[in-house]
């Protein structure tokens, strides 16, 4: 089944990123994973959050950033892939001067109810 990019309307997720669902069970019934393009504007970041049941893979398609993954902070660039296991606190900060774009694959598919925002960031996340 094909999904046209221009037919995917962007929306704001709980973590503060703007995404376009490219593949999702809401669009393709019976699908068991999701694929979305996330955009993080220059000089901004997503909120620290985790997913209770979804495993995510990020693939950076444009830009650069600082990825908080558990208790580590790593620099990421176009062409990098990041595996985010369920329950791992994470966020991404755009450190460049253009929009950071990420392909996000989730299984089970992305759902707002599976996203938990971390209320207070421990010191090692800052």
MOVENSUL-V541346 format. One record per residue. N is the residue number from 1. RES is the residue in one letter. SS is DSSP state (2 for helix, 1 for strand, 0 for the rest). Layout:
N,RES,SS / N,RES,SS
This chain:
1,X,0 / 2,X,0 / 3,X,0 / 4,X,0 / 5,X,2 / 6,X,2 / 7,X,2 / 8,X,0 / 9,X,0 / 10,X,0 / 11,X,1 / 12,X,1 / 13,X,0 / 14,X,0 / 15,X,0 / 16,X,0 / 17,X,0 / 18,X,1 / 19,X,1 / 20,X,1 / 21,X,1 / 22,X,1 / 23,X,1 / 24,X,0 / 25,X,0 / 26,X,0 / 27,X,0 / 28,X,0 / 29,X,0 / 30,X,0 / 31,X,0 / 32,X,0 / 33,X,0 / 34,X,1 / 35,X,1 / 36,X,1 / 37,X,1 / 38,X,1 / 39,X,1 / 40,X,1 / 41,X,0 / 42,X,0 / 43,X,0 / 44,X,0 / 45,X,1 / 46,X,0 / 47,X,0 / 48,X,0 / 49,X,1 / 50,X,1 / 51,X,1 / 52,X,0 / 53,X,0 / 54,X,0 / 55,X,1 / 56,X,1 / 57,X,1 / 58,X,1 / 59,X,1 / 60,X,1 / 61,X,1 / 62,X,1 / 63,X,0 / 64,X,1 / 65,X,1 / 66,X,1 / 67,X,1 / 68,X,1 / 69,X,1 / 70,X,0 / 71,X,0 / 72,X,1 / 73,X,1 / 74,X,1 / 75,X,1 / 76,X,1 / 77,X,1 / 78,X,0 / 79,X,0 / 80,X,0 / 81,X,1 / 82,X,1 / 83,X,1 / 84,X,1 / 85,X,0 / 86,X,0 / 87,X,0 / 88,X,0 / 89,X,0 / 90,X,1 / 91,X,1 / 92,X,1 / 93,X,1 / 94,X,1 / 95,X,0 / 96,X,0 / 97,X,0 / 98,X,0 / 99,X,0 / 100,X,1 / 101,X,1 / 102,X,1 / 103,X,1 / 104,X,1 / 105,X,1 / 106,X,1 / 107,X,1 / 108,X,0 / 109,X,0 / 110,X,0 / 111,X,0 / 112,X,2 / 113,X,2 / 114,X,2 / 115,X,1 / 116,X,1 / 117,X,1 / 118,X,0 / 119,X,0 / 120,X,0 / 121,X,0 / 122,X,0 / 123,X,2 / 124,X,2 / 125,X,2 / 126,X,0
